[in-house]
């Protein structure tokens, strides 16, 4: 393990570098640029549409 937390059985993993930091009130929003993508085949994507989770068919 490389010290980066991973969700078990996640169909997609993105490793990002910080591309921008944006001050938003008393917070900072981070915008990431993907530098590594890992994906598993056979797992359907999780899709949210019109306020509900659905499948792609």
N, CA, C and O atoms as a Tripos MOL2 file, in Angstrom:
@<TRIPOS>MOLECULE
protein
  228   227    57     0     0
PROTEIN
NO_CHARGES

@<TRIPOS>ATOM
      1 N           0.8480   -1.1830    0.0000 N.3       1 UNK1
      2 CA          0.0000    0.0000    0.0000 C.3       1 UNK1
      3 C           0.8860    1.2360    0.0000 C.2       1 UNK1
      4 O           1.9800    1.2160    0.5640 O.2       1 UNK1
      5 N           0.4380    2.2730   -0.6060 N.am      2 UNK2
      6 CA          1.2230    3.4870   -0.7710 C.3       2 UNK2
      7 C           0.8120    4.6150    0.1710 C.2       2 UNK2
      8 O           1.2590    5.7490    0.0010 O.2       2 UNK2
      9 N          -0.0230    4.3250    1.1510 N.am      3 UNK3
     10 CA         -0.4510    5.3410    2.1030 C.3       3 UNK3
     11 C          -1.7090    6.0850    1.6760 C.2       3 UNK3
     12 O          -2.2670    6.8550    2.4580 O.2       3 UNK3
     13 N          -2.1580    5.8650    0.4520 N.am      4 UNK4
     14 CA         -3.3750    6.5020   -0.0400 C.3       4 UNK4
     15 C          -4.5470    5.5800    0.2660 C.2       4 UNK4
     16 O          -4.5060    4.4040   -0.0940 O.2       4 UNK4
     17 N          -5.5980    6.0840    0.9260 N.am      5 UNK5
     18 CA         -6.7280    5.2100    1.2430 C.3       5 UNK5
     19 C          -7.4630    4.7650   -0.0200 C.2       5 UNK5
     20 O          -7.6330    5.5440   -0.9580 O.2       5 UNK5
     21 N          -7.8940    3.5070   -0.0320 N.am      6 UNK6
     22 CA         -8.6370    2.9450   -1.1570 C.3       6 UNK6
     23 C          -9.9380    2.3540   -0.6410 C.2       6 UNK6
     24 O          -9.9610    1.7400    0.4250 O.2       6 UNK6
     25 N         -11.0190    2.5330   -1.3870 N.am      7 UNK7
     26 CA        -12.2780    1.8620   -1.0800 C.3       7 UNK7
     27 C         -12.2260    0.4780   -1.7160 C.2       7 UNK7
     28 O         -11.9710    0.3420   -2.9130 O.2       7 UNK7
     29 N         -12.4690   -0.5360   -0.9090 N.am      8 UNK8
     30 CA        -12.4650   -1.8990   -1.4340 C.3       8 UNK8
     31 C         -13.5930   -2.0690   -2.4440 C.2       8 UNK8
     32 O         -14.6870   -1.5380   -2.2510 O.2       8 UNK8
     33 N         -13.3340   -2.7940   -3.5040 N.am      9 UNK9
     34 CA        -14.3180   -3.1020   -4.5480 C.3       9 UNK9
     35 C         -14.7980   -1.8760   -5.3190 C.2       9 UNK9
     36 O         -15.8360   -1.9370   -5.9780 O.2       9 UNK9
     37 N         -14.0670   -0.7650   -5.2510 N.am     10 UNK10
     38 CA        -14.4480    0.4070   -6.0450 C.3      10 UNK10
     39 C         -14.1820    0.1010   -7.5160 C.2      10 UNK10
     40 O         -13.0920   -0.3620   -7.8510 O.2      10 UNK10
     41 N         -15.1550    0.3480   -8.4100 N.am     11 UNK11
     42 CA        -14.9420    0.0320   -9.8160 C.3      11 UNK11
     43 C         -13.9580    0.9740  -10.5060 C.2      11 UNK11
     44 O         -13.4400    0.6520  -11.5760 O.2      11 UNK11
     45 N         -13.6950    2.1420   -9.8980 N.am     12 UNK12
     46 CA        -12.7880    3.1150  -10.4980 C.3      12 UNK12
     47 C         -12.0070    3.8180   -9.4080 C.2      12 UNK12
     48 O         -12.5630    4.1850   -8.3730 O.2      12 UNK12
     49 N         -10.7170    4.0040   -9.6420 N.am     13 UNK13
     50 CA         -9.8680    4.7470   -8.7130 C.3      13 UNK13
     51 C          -9.0820    5.7800   -9.5050 C.2      13 UNK13
     52 O          -8.4850    5.4630  -10.5340 O.2      13 UNK13
     53 N          -9.0850    6.9970   -9.0270 N.am     14 UNK14
     54 CA         -8.3190    8.0770   -9.6390 C.3      14 UNK14
     55 C          -7.2940    8.5720   -8.6310 C.2      14 UNK14
     56 O          -7.6310    8.8430   -7.4790 O.2      14 UNK14
     57 N          -6.0490    8.6880   -9.0620 N.am     15 UNK15
     58 CA         -5.0230    9.3330   -8.2500 C.3      15 UNK15
     59 C          -4.7980   10.6850   -8.9190 C.2      15 UNK15
     60 O          -4.5210   10.7550  -10.1170 O.2      15 UNK15
     61 N          -4.9170   11.7410   -8.1510 N.am     16 UNK16
     62 CA         -4.8430   13.0930   -8.7070 C.3      16 UNK16
     63 C          -3.7410   13.9110   -8.0470 C.2      16 UNK16
     64 O          -3.3550   13.6690   -6.9030 O.2      16 UNK16
     65 N          -3.2600   14.8670   -8.7900 N.am     17 UNK17
     66 CA         -2.3880   15.8900   -8.2130 C.3      17 UNK17
     67 C          -3.2360   17.1420   -8.1010 C.2      17 UNK17
     68 O          -4.1920   17.3170   -8.8560 O.2      17 UNK17
     69 N          -2.8960   18.0040   -7.1720 N.am     18 UNK18
     70 CA         -3.6460   19.2370   -6.9920 C.3      18 UNK18
     71 C          -3.3230   20.1940   -8.1280 C.2      18 UNK18
     72 O          -2.1820   20.6320   -8.2730 O.2      18 UNK18
     73 N          -4.3300   20.5180   -8.9370 N.am     19 UNK19
     74 CA         -4.1490   21.4160  -10.0740 C.3      19 UNK19
     75 C          -4.4520   22.8620   -9.6910 C.2      19 UNK19
     76 O          -3.8050   23.7880  -10.1810 O.2      19 UNK19
     77 N          -5.4350   23.0520   -8.8170 N.am     20 UNK20
     78 CA         -5.8060   24.4050   -8.3760 C.3      20 UNK20
     79 C          -6.3360   24.3580   -6.9590 C.2      20 UNK20
     80 O          -6.9040   23.3600   -6.5150 O.2      20 UNK20
     81 N          -6.1400   25.4470   -6.2720 N.am     21 UNK21
     82 CA         -6.7460   25.6700   -4.9570 C.3      21 UNK21
     83 C          -7.5840   26.9250   -5.0800 C.2      21 UNK21
     84 O          -7.0900   27.9670   -5.5110 O.2      21 UNK21
     85 N          -8.8470   26.8330   -4.7060 N.am     22 UNK22
     86 CA         -9.7690   27.9500   -4.8590 C.3      22 UNK22
     87 C         -10.3440   28.2990   -3.4920 C.2      22 UNK22
     88 O         -10.9530   27.4550   -2.8350 O.2      22 UNK22
     89 N         -10.1500   29.5420   -3.0660 N.am     23 UNK23
     90 CA        -10.7160   30.0040   -1.8060 C.3      23 UNK23
     91 C         -12.2250   30.1630   -1.9780 C.2      23 UNK23
     92 O         -12.6950   30.8510   -2.8830 O.2      23 UNK23
     93 N         -12.9730   29.5080   -1.0840 N.am     24 UNK24
     94 CA        -14.4330   29.5610   -1.1000 C.3      24 UNK24
     95 C         -14.8750   29.8920    0.3140 C.2      24 UNK24
     96 O         -15.0150   29.0000    1.1510 O.2      24 UNK24
     97 N         -15.0920   31.1620    0.5780 N.am     25 UNK25
     98 CA        -15.4420   31.5790    1.9320 C.3      25 UNK25
     99 C         -14.2980   31.2490    2.8730 C.2      25 UNK25
    100 O         -13.1650   31.6750    2.6510 O.2      25 UNK25
    101 N         -14.5920   30.4820    3.9350 N.am     26 UNK26
    102 CA        -13.5380   30.0970    4.8770 C.3      26 UNK26
    103 C         -13.0180   28.6810    4.5900 C.2      26 UNK26
    104 O         -12.4000   28.0570    5.4530 O.2      26 UNK26
    105 N         -13.2730   28.1820    3.3730 N.am     27 UNK27
    106 CA        -12.7950   26.8620    2.9430 C.3      27 UNK27
    107 C         -11.8770   27.0170    1.7350 C.2      27 UNK27
    108 O         -11.7550   28.0960    1.1550 O.2      27 UNK27
    109 N         -11.2450   25.9250    1.3780 N.am     28 UNK28
    110 CA        -10.4530   25.8680    0.1580 C.3      28 UNK28
    111 C         -10.9300   24.6590   -0.6390 C.2      28 UNK28
    112 O         -10.9210   23.5360   -0.1360 O.2      28 UNK28
    113 N         -11.3490   24.8920   -1.8930 N.am     29 UNK29
    114 CA        -11.7430   23.8070   -2.7830 C.3      29 UNK29
    115 C         -10.5170   23.3930   -3.5920 C.2      29 UNK29
    116 O          -9.8080   24.2410   -4.1340 O.2      29 UNK29
    117 N         -10.2730   22.0960   -3.6690 N.am     30 UNK30
    118 CA         -9.1490   21.5790   -4.4360 C.3      30 UNK30
    119 C          -9.6650   20.9810   -5.7430 C.2      30 UNK30
    120 O         -10.6370   20.2260   -5.7480 O.2      30 UNK30
    121 N          -9.0120   21.3240   -6.8430 N.am     31 UNK31
    122 CA         -9.3240   20.7560   -8.1560 C.3      31 UNK31
    123 C          -8.1860   19.8050   -8.5040 C.2      31 UNK31
    124 O          -7.0240   20.2080   -8.5500 O.2      31 UNK31
    125 N          -8.5240   18.5450   -8.7490 N.am     32 UNK32
    126 CA         -7.5060   17.5420   -9.0140 C.3      32 UNK32
    127 C          -7.3540   17.2390  -10.4910 C.2      32 UNK32
    128 O          -8.3240   17.2740  -11.2470 O.2      32 UNK32
    129 N          -6.1270   16.9410  -10.8960 N.am     33 UNK33
    130 CA         -5.8340   16.4870  -12.2460 C.3      33 UNK33
    131 C          -5.4230   15.0230  -12.1620 C.2      33 UNK33
    132 O          -4.4210   14.7010  -11.5230 O.2      33 UNK33
    133 N          -6.1820   14.1280  -12.7990 N.am     34 UNK34
    134 CA         -5.8420   12.7020  -12.7130 C.3      34 UNK34
    135 C          -4.4550   12.4100  -13.2890 C.2      34 UNK34
    136 O          -4.1060   12.8750  -14.3740 O.2      34 UNK34
    137 N          -3.6760   11.6300  -12.5390 N.am     35 UNK35
    138 CA         -2.3550   11.2070  -13.0030 C.3      35 UNK35
    139 C          -2.2910    9.6790  -13.1230 C.2      35 UNK35
    140 O          -1.3650    9.1390  -13.7300 O.2      35 UNK35
    141 N          -3.2680    8.9960  -12.5480 N.am     36 UNK36
    142 CA         -3.3420    7.5380  -12.6590 C.3      36 UNK36
    143 C          -4.8030    7.1170  -12.5470 C.2      36 UNK36
    144 O          -5.5330    7.6060  -11.6840 O.2      36 UNK36
    145 N          -5.2210    6.2140  -13.4170 N.am     37 UNK37
    146 CA         -6.5890    5.7070  -13.4150 C.3      37 UNK37
    147 C          -6.5380    4.1890  -13.3720 C.2      37 UNK37
    148 O          -5.8430    3.5620  -14.1720 O.2      37 UNK37
    149 N          -7.2740    3.5990  -12.4370 N.am     38 UNK38
    150 CA         -7.4150    2.1480  -12.3540 C.3      38 UNK38
    151 C          -8.9030    1.8290  -12.4200 C.2      38 UNK38
    152 O          -9.7070    2.4850  -11.7580 O.2      38 UNK38
    153 N          -9.2720    0.8350  -13.2090 N.am     39 UNK39
    154 CA        -10.6810    0.4570  -13.2690 C.3      39 UNK39
    155 C         -10.8010   -1.0510  -13.3750 C.2      39 UNK39
    156 O          -9.9040   -1.7410  -13.8590 O.2      39 UNK39
    157 N         -11.9340   -1.5340  -12.9090 N.am     40 UNK40
    158 CA        -12.2430   -2.9630  -12.9680 C.3      40 UNK40
    159 C         -13.3560   -3.1650  -13.9860 C.2      40 UNK40
    160 O         -14.2960   -2.3730  -14.0490 O.2      40 UNK40
    161 N         -13.2510   -4.2040  -14.7670 N.am     41 UNK41
    162 CA        -14.3270   -4.5240  -15.7000 C.3      41 UNK41
    163 C         -15.3540   -5.3950  -14.9960 C.2      41 UNK41
    164 O         -15.0380   -6.0710  -14.0170 O.2      41 UNK41
    165 N         -16.5640   -5.3790  -15.4890 N.am     42 UNK42
    166 CA        -17.6060   -6.2320  -14.9390 C.3      42 UNK42
    167 C         -18.4480   -5.5720  -13.8740 C.2      42 UNK42
    168 O         -19.4950   -6.1120  -13.5170 O.2      42 UNK42
    169 N         -18.0440   -4.4290  -13.3480 N.am     43 UNK43
    170 CA        -18.8480   -3.7240  -12.3560 C.3      43 UNK43
    171 C         -19.6230   -2.6110  -13.0530 C.2      43 UNK43
    172 O         -19.0250   -1.7710  -13.7260 O.2      43 UNK43
    173 N         -20.9460   -2.5920  -12.9010 N.am     44 UNK44
    174 CA        -21.7180   -1.5230  -13.5360 C.3      44 UNK44
    175 C         -21.4460   -0.1780  -12.8530 C.2      44 UNK44
    176 O         -21.2020   -0.1340  -11.6470 O.2      44 UNK44
    177 N         -21.4880    0.9090  -13.6140 N.am     45 UNK45
    178 CA        -21.2440    2.2270  -13.0130 C.3      45 UNK45
    179 C         -22.4070    2.6550  -12.1320 C.2      45 UNK45
    180 O         -23.5420    2.2200  -12.3270 O.2      45 UNK45
    181 N         -22.1140    3.5080  -11.1650 N.am     46 UNK46
    182 CA        -23.1370    4.1000  -10.3120 C.3      46 UNK46
    183 C         -23.5180    5.4260  -10.9530 C.2      46 UNK46
    184 O         -22.6760    6.3090  -11.1190 O.2      46 UNK46
    185 N         -24.7780    5.5610  -11.3090 N.am     47 UNK47
    186 CA        -25.2480    6.7420  -12.0300 C.3      47 UNK47
    187 C         -26.3320    7.4230  -11.2170 C.2      47 UNK47
    188 O         -27.2620    6.7730  -10.7400 O.2      47 UNK47
    189 N         -26.2130    8.7230  -11.0610 N.am     48 UNK48
    190 CA        -27.2470    9.5100  -10.3730 C.3      48 UNK48
    191 C         -27.8900   10.4050  -11.4220 C.2      48 UNK48
    192 O         -27.2070   11.1730  -12.1000 O.2      48 UNK48
    193 N         -29.2050   10.3000  -11.5490 N.am     49 UNK49
    194 CA        -29.9480   11.0540  -12.5520 C.3      49 UNK49
    195 C         -31.2660   11.4940  -11.9560 C.2      49 UNK49
    196 O         -32.0100   10.6740  -11.4180 O.2      49 UNK49
    197 N         -31.5620   12.7720  -12.0430 N.am     50 UNK50
    198 CA        -32.7960   13.3540  -11.5260 C.3      50 UNK50
    199 C         -33.0440   12.9870  -10.0750 C.2      50 UNK50
    200 O         -34.1640   12.6580   -9.6850 O.2      50 UNK50
    201 N         -31.9630   13.0480   -9.2660 N.am     51 UNK51
    202 CA        -32.0950   12.8400   -7.8350 C.3      51 UNK51
    203 C         -32.1700   11.3970   -7.3800 C.2      51 UNK51
    204 O         -32.4040   11.1370   -6.2000 O.2      51 UNK51
    205 N         -31.9730   10.4350   -8.3060 N.am     52 UNK52
    206 CA        -32.0270    9.0220   -7.9380 C.3      52 UNK52
    207 C         -30.8760    8.2770   -8.5690 C.2      52 UNK52
    208 O         -30.3600    8.6840   -9.6090 O.2      52 UNK52
    209 N         -30.4680    7.1780   -7.9370 N.am     53 UNK53
    210 CA        -29.4740    6.2930   -8.5100 C.3      53 UNK53
    211 C         -30.1620    5.3510   -9.4780 C.2      53 UNK53
    212 O         -31.2580    4.8620   -9.2040 O.2      53 UNK53
    213 N         -29.5280    5.0980  -10.5990 N.am     54 UNK54
    214 CA        -30.1250    4.2610  -11.6300 C.3      54 UNK54
    215 C         -29.0410    3.4750  -12.3410 C.2      54 UNK54
    216 O         -27.8550    3.6670  -12.0710 O.2      54 UNK54
    217 N         -29.4310    2.5990  -13.2400 N.am     55 UNK55
    218 CA        -28.4570    1.8270  -14.0240 C.3      55 UNK55
    219 C         -28.4480    2.3450  -15.4560 C.2      55 UNK55
    220 O         -29.3660    3.0430  -15.8870 O.2      55 UNK55
    221 N         -27.4090    1.9950  -16.1740 N.am     56 UNK56
    222 CA        -27.3050    2.3740  -17.5670 C.3      56 UNK56
    223 C         -27.7140    1.1650  -18.3940 C.2      56 UNK56
    224 O         -27.1050    0.1010  -18.2880 O.2      56 UNK56
    225 N         -28.7360    1.3250  -19.2120 N.am     57 UNK57
    226 CA        -29.2160    0.2010  -20.0230 C.3      57 UNK57
    227 C         -29.4270    0.6250  -21.4520 C.2      57 UNK57
    228 O         -29.8300   -0.1880  -22.2840 O.2      57 UNK57
@<TRIPOS>BOND
     1     1     2 1
     2     2     3 1
     3     3     4 2
     4     3     5 am
     5     5     6 1
     6     6     7 1
     7     7     8 2
     8     7     9 am
     9     9    10 1
    10    10    11 1
    11    11    12 2
    12    11    13 am
    13    13    14 1
    14    14    15 1
    15    15    16 2
    16    15    17 am
    17    17    18 1
    18    18    19 1
    19    19    20 2
    20    19    21 am
    21    21    22 1
    22    22    23 1
    23    23    24 2
    24    23    25 am
    25    25    26 1
    26    26    27 1
    27    27    28 2
    28    27    29 am
    29    29    30 1
    30    30    31 1
    31    31    32 2
    32    31    33 am
    33    33    34 1
    34    34    35 1
    35    35    36 2
    36    35    37 am
    37    37    38 1
    38    38    39 1
    39    39    40 2
    40    39    41 am
    41    41    42 1
    42    42    43 1
    43    43    44 2
    44    43    45 am
    45    45    46 1
    46    46    47 1
    47    47    48 2
    48    47    49 am
    49    49    50 1
    50    50    51 1
    51    51    52 2
    52    51    53 am
    53    53    54 1
    54    54    55 1
    55    55    56 2
    56    55    57 am
    57    57    58 1
    58    58    59 1
    59    59    60 2
    60    59    61 am
    61    61    62 1
    62    62    63 1
    63    63    64 2
    64    63    65 am
    65    65    66 1
    66    66    67 1
    67    67    68 2
    68    67    69 am
    69    69    70 1
    70    70    71 1
    71    71    72 2
    72    71    73 am
    73    73    74 1
    74    74    75 1
    75    75    76 2
    76    75    77 am
    77    77    78 1
    78    78    79 1
    79    79    80 2
    80    79    81 am
    81    81    82 1
    82    82    83 1
    83    83    84 2
    84    83    85 am
    85    85    86 1
    86    86    87 1
    87    87    88 2
    88    87    89 am
    89    89    90 1
    90    90    91 1
    91    91    92 2
    92    91    93 am
    93    93    94 1
    94    94    95 1
    95    95    96 2
    96    95    97 am
    97    97    98 1
    98    98    99 1
    99    99   100 2
   100    99   101 am
   101   101   102 1
   102   102   103 1
   103   103   104 2
   104   103   105 am
   105   105   106 1
   106   106   107 1
   107   107   108 2
   108   107   109 am
   109   109   110 1
   110   110   111 1
   111   111   112 2
   112   111   113 am
   113   113   114 1
   114   114   115 1
   115   115   116 2
   116   115   117 am
   117   117   118 1
   118   118   119 1
   119   119   120 2
   120   119   121 am
   121   121   122 1
   122   122   123 1
   123   123   124 2
   124   123   125 am
   125   125   126 1
   126   126   127 1
   127   127   128 2
   128   127   129 am
   129   129   130 1
   130   130   131 1
   131   131   132 2
   132   131   133 am
   133   133   134 1
   134   134   135 1
   135   135   136 2
   136   135   137 am
   137   137   138 1
   138   138   139 1
   139   139   140 2
   140   139   141 am
   141   141   142 1
   142   142   143 1
   143   143   144 2
   144   143   145 am
   145   145   146 1
   146   146   147 1
   147   147   148 2
   148   147   149 am
   149   149   150 1
   150   150   151 1
   151   151   152 2
   152   151   153 am
   153   153   154 1
   154   154   155 1
   155   155   156 2
   156   155   157 am
   157   157   158 1
   158   158   159 1
   159   159   160 2
   160   159   161 am
   161   161   162 1
   162   162   163 1
   163   163   164 2
   164   163   165 am
   165   165   166 1
   166   166   167 1
   167   167   168 2
   168   167   169 am
   169   169   170 1
   170   170   171 1
   171   171   172 2
   172   171   173 am
   173   173   174 1
   174   174   175 1
   175   175   176 2
   176   175   177 am
   177   177   178 1
   178   178   179 1
   179   179   180 2
   180   179   181 am
   181   181   182 1
   182   182   183 1
   183   183   184 2
   184   183   185 am
   185   185   186 1
   186   186   187 1
   187   187   188 2
   188   187   189 am
   189   189   190 1
   190   190   191 1
   191   191   192 2
   192   191   193 am
   193   193   194 1
   194   194   195 1
   195   195   196 2
   196   195   197 am
   197   197   198 1
   198   198   199 1
   199   199   200 2
   200   199   201 am
   201   201   202 1
   202   202   203 1
   203   203   204 2
   204   203   205 am
   205   205   206 1
   206   206   207 1
   207   207   208 2
   208   207   209 am
   209   209   210 1
   210   210   211 1
   211   211   212 2
   212   211   213 am
   213   213   214 1
   214   214   215 1
   215   215   216 2
   216   215   217 am
   217   217   218 1
   218   218   219 1
   219   219   220 2
   220   219   221 am
   221   221   222 1
   222   222   223 1
   223   223   224 2
   224   223   225 am
   225   225   226 1
   226   226   227 1
   227   227   228 2
@<TRIPOS>SUBSTRUCTURE
     1 UNK1         2 RESIDUE 1 A UNK
     2 UNK2         6 RESIDUE 1 A UNK
     3 UNK3        10 RESIDUE 1 A UNK
     4 UNK4        14 RESIDUE 1 A UNK
     5 UNK5        18 RESIDUE 1 A UNK
     6 UNK6        22 RESIDUE 1 A UNK
     7 UNK7        26 RESIDUE 1 A UNK
     8 UNK8        30 RESIDUE 1 A UNK
     9 UNK9        34 RESIDUE 1 A UNK
    10 UNK10       38 RESIDUE 1 A UNK
    11 UNK11       42 RESIDUE 1 A UNK
    12 UNK12       46 RESIDUE 1 A UNK
    13 UNK13       50 RESIDUE 1 A UNK
    14 UNK14       54 RESIDUE 1 A UNK
    15 UNK15       58 RESIDUE 1 A UNK
    16 UNK16       62 RESIDUE 1 A UNK
    17 UNK17       66 RESIDUE 1 A UNK
    18 UNK18       70 RESIDUE 1 A UNK
    19 UNK19       74 RESIDUE 1 A UNK
    20 UNK20       78 RESIDUE 1 A UNK
    21 UNK21       82 RESIDUE 1 A UNK
    22 UNK22       86 RESIDUE 1 A UNK
    23 UNK23       90 RESIDUE 1 A UNK
    24 UNK24       94 RESIDUE 1 A UNK
    25 UNK25       98 RESIDUE 1 A UNK
    26 UNK26      102 RESIDUE 1 A UNK
    27 UNK27      106 RESIDUE 1 A UNK
    28 UNK28      110 RESIDUE 1 A UNK
    29 UNK29      114 RESIDUE 1 A UNK
    30 UNK30      118 RESIDUE 1 A UNK
    31 UNK31      122 RESIDUE 1 A UNK
    32 UNK32      126 RESIDUE 1 A UNK
    33 UNK33      130 RESIDUE 1 A UNK
    34 UNK34      134 RESIDUE 1 A UNK
    35 UNK35      138 RESIDUE 1 A UNK
    36 UNK36      142 RESIDUE 1 A UNK
    37 UNK37      146 RESIDUE 1 A UNK
    38 UNK38      150 RESIDUE 1 A UNK
    39 UNK39      154 RESIDUE 1 A UNK
    40 UNK40      158 RESIDUE 1 A UNK
    41 UNK41      162 RESIDUE 1 A UNK
    42 UNK42      166 RESIDUE 1 A UNK
    43 UNK43      170 RESIDUE 1 A UNK
    44 UNK44      174 RESIDUE 1 A UNK
    45 UNK45      178 RESIDUE 1 A UNK
    46 UNK46      182 RESIDUE 1 A UNK
    47 UNK47      186 RESIDUE 1 A UNK
    48 UNK48      190 RESIDUE 1 A UNK
    49 UNK49      194 RESIDUE 1 A UNK
    50 UNK50      198 RESIDUE 1 A UNK
    51 UNK51      202 RESIDUE 1 A UNK
    52 UNK52      206 RESIDUE 1 A UNK
    53 UNK53      210 RESIDUE 1 A UNK
    54 UNK54      214 RESIDUE 1 A UNK
    55 UNK55      218 RESIDUE 1 A UNK
    56 UNK56      222 RESIDUE 1 A UNK
    57 UNK57      226 RESIDUE 1 A UNK
